[in-house]
């Protein structure tokens, strides 16, 4: 018998693609996609269940299907995607709590893979050159998606202690970017005039959308306990990345950066929260040794190559929100 996998957040681009990739794998017999919104189009090989992971009914769905693997991709990155900050936090934090409670009660669950973010490390002047997975943040995130992700990881670690029979894998991703996915990072670099923080030129790391999905697939097919940084090789200075966009730029004092940035945006996807501003001020570096040596994953694209793939996307091609 093959495995039965449940994927959350399938109505968004990355979740839907992840479900389709897993459904195409011969070692997986069934994929169940869960979201509160029906996908724009059917997901190949996936049984869609309209359900809210904040509702305990998710445990019934998992139990009846005999789910053995859960892939949690339902954490939302920007308030616009959720309809407001309070709803975003409820989906991210309360939704994760309820999902893990359902996993706790479902005896068939043997593996849980969580899509997290390197934003849990925060950003600041005291940061190391590269964060390893066992390092604590020097500047703990205090707002937005980063703070939600810190709380999500806390609940995930608690679940791992309560269910030691379950292999729990947490993947901390650098900024997703690519030719088809639309993220806050991509929206920032798509602004007509790109603002920077006056006097700072931070290091940036990226993960190509295809590499990010492949890392998750790797964790599903070859479960490994623990937390792993996921990023393409190398870094780009923010100034180098902006030069490659061939867009105009404006240096703004940090005090006015968020206000100026929001005035330049049209989609509302670009993130100018306090944590995002800190990242655009100080940057962040990730050590990916464990990704290669333990998880066994090797990205196809470097950070620079992933960024160039983002820039070469066909403007006529529809992009989808992560």
N, C-alpha and C positions, 0 to 999 in steps of 0.2 A: 504494500500500500504506500502511495506517495503521501506527501505532507499536505496539511491544510493550513493556509496562511491567511491571516486577517490583516488588511492594510487600512489605516485610518487616513482621512483627508484626501480621498481619491477624486473628489470633484475639482481639486486644483491640479495644476499641470504636473508637478513632480510626483504627487501621490498617484495620479492616474497612470503616468508612464511607469512608475514602479510596479503597480499592480499588473500591467500588461507584460512587463519584462518577466516577472515571476511566473505568470500564467503560461508563458511560452517555454518555461524550463521543464524538461521531461521528468525531473525528480519531484515536481510539485503537482499534486493531483487536483487541488482546488484552491482558488483564491477568492476571498470574500472582500469586497470593497465597501467601506463604511463612510458615510458623510451625511450631513443634514441637508445638503443640496444635491439634487440629481445632476450627474455629469452632463455637460453639453452634448456629448455623444457617447454611445456605448463603449465600454472598455473591453478590448478583446480578451476573451477567455476568463472574464471576471464576473462573478455574481454580485450585483450591487444590492446593498441593503441600506435603505434610508433610515438612519438612526443617529441619535445624538449621544456621543460618548459621555456626556455629562449625566445621562440618564442610566440608572442601574439596569435597564432592560438590555444593555449591551452584554451583560453576563449571560443572559438567556440566549442571545444570538451565538455567542462563543460556545456555550455548552451544547446546544443542539447540533452545531456543526462539527464539534470535536476539534476545535482549533488547537494546533500544537505550536504555532509560531505567530507572534504579533509584531507587526511593523508599525510603529507609531510615528506618523508623519503629519499629525493633525495640529501641530503647534503653529500659530499664526504670527507672522513677523511684524506686521504694521497694523495700526488701528483701522486704517481705511479698509483693509481686507475683512475686518470683523464687524465694522459698523460702529466703531468707537472703542476707546481704551478700556472701559469697564467690561464690555462684552469680550474683548480680546483676552483680558486677564482671566475671565471666567472660563472661556474655552480652553485656554492654555493650561491653567493650573487646576481648576476644578475638573475639567475634562480628563486630564492626566490622572488625577486622583481616582476618579471613577473607573477609568480604564484599568488601572493597576489593581483596583479592588476586584474588578471582574476577573482579571488574570489570577488573582489570589484564590478566587473561588472556583476557577476552572481547572480541574485536575489534569486535563489533557495538555495544558500549556507547558512546553518544554524550552521555549526560546522567546526572548523579547528583544527587539532591536529598536532603539530610540534615536531619531534624528534630532541632534542638539546643535549647538553653535559654539564656536570659539569665543563668542562675545561674553561667555561666562567668566572669562579671565579678566574682563574689563580692559581698560587702557589708561596708562598714566606714565609719568616721568620715572617712576621707580621700577618699571617692568624689566624683566630679564631680556636678553637678546632673543631668546626663544623659550616659549613655555613648553614644558613637558607635562604629561598628563597628571603627574603627582604633585605639581606645584599649586599652591593656593594663590588666588588673585591678590595682587598688591593694592588694587583699587577695585573693591567689590562693586559690581553694578548695582545701581540704586533705582533704576527706572526702566520702563518699557520691556521690550522683548528679551533683552539680556537678563533683567531681573526675573522675569517669568521663567526663563530657561534655568536659572540657578535654582529656583524653587522646584521646577520639574525634575531636575537631576537629584535633588534631595529626596523626593518621593521615590524616584527610581532606585536609589541606593537603599532606601528603607525596604522596598519590595524585594530587592535582591537578598537582603538579610532574612526576610521572612520566608522566602521560597528559595533556599539554597539549591534545590533540585532544578531550578530554572537557570539557563544560561542567559545572562543579561548583558547586552552590548550597547554602549552609548558612543555615538559618533559625533565628535565636535568638529563641525565643518567650518572652514574658511568661507569667505563670501562666495556664494553660488553665482556663476555668470555663464553666459553662452549665447548661441544664436537664436534660441527659441524661448527661453525662460525670461520672464520679467520679474526682477527683484528690486529691492530698494537700492542695492548697489548699482545695478544697471540703470535705474531711473536717475540716480545722481550723475552718472557719467553721460547721460543723454540730455541733461539740461542745456538750454541754448547758451548760457554762460555758466561756467562751473565755478562756484565759490570755493576758496581755500582759506584756511586759518592763517592769518598774517604771521609770518616768522616761523612756520612749521612745514616740514616736508616728510610726512610719515611713510613707513614701509607698509605695503599692501600685499596680501596673499589672496589668491583666488583658487576656486575649484571649478573646473568645467562641469556643466550640468550632466554630461554623459558620464564623466568620472565619478561624480557624486552618487549617481544612481547605481553605478557599478560597485562602488564601495558598499552600499547598502545591500545589494544583491550578494556580494561576497560574504557579508556578515550573516545573511540568512542561510546561504548554502553551506558555509563552514563556520558554525557558531563559535565565537571566542568570548570568554568572559572579559569584562573590563571596559575601560574608556580609551578612545583612540582619537588623536588629532588627525584630521583629513584635510590635506591641502596639496596643491601642485608645487613642484620644486621651485625654489627661488622666490625672490620678491621683486616688486616694482615700487619705486618711490612714487608718491602721488603725482609729483610733477612730471615724471616719465610717462605715467599712464595718461595724464591729461594731454600731454604733447601728442600722444598717439591718436587721441580723439580728434585733433585739429580743431578743437572748439576754443572759444574765447574763455578766459579765466579772470577772476577778480579776487584779490587778496583782501580779506575782511577781518577786522579785529574780532577775537573770539566772542566778546560780549554781544556783538551784533550778528554773529554768524547764522544762527537759527532763523532770525527774522529775515535776513537777506536771502537765505536759501529757500525758505518757503515762498517768498515773493517771486522767485525765479521759476518755480515748479508749476506744472500744469496738471499733472496726473494725480498728485498727492501721494505717490508711492515712495518718492525719495524721503529718506528718514533723517530728520534733523532734531531727534530727541537728544537729551543730554549725553547719553551713552554713545550715540552715533557721532556726536560732535567730538567727544573725547577720542574716539577711534580715528577721526579725520584730523585730529591734532597730534596724537602720539603714535598711532599705528599699532601693529601687533605682529609678533613672529611666532610660528608654531614649529616645534620639533616633531617630525613625522617618522622617527625611527621605529616606534612600536607599530605604526601602520604597516610598515614593510615587514618587519621581523616577526611579528606575532599575528596580526590580522592577515598578512600575506597579500596585501593589496598594493599595486604599483600604478599610479596615475599615468594616463597616456599623455596628457598635456601638462606643461609647466604652468606656473602662474601667468607668465607673460604670454604663452601660447593661448591659454584660455581667454585672456583678455583680448587678444587679437582676433580670436574666433567670434567673440562678442561684437567687435567692431566691424567684422566683415559680414555680418548678417544682412540678408536681403531686406531692405526697408519695406518692401511690399509684403514680406512674409508676416503672417500674424504671429504675435508673441503672446504667451499666456502667463498669467500671474502664478508664481510659485505656490 
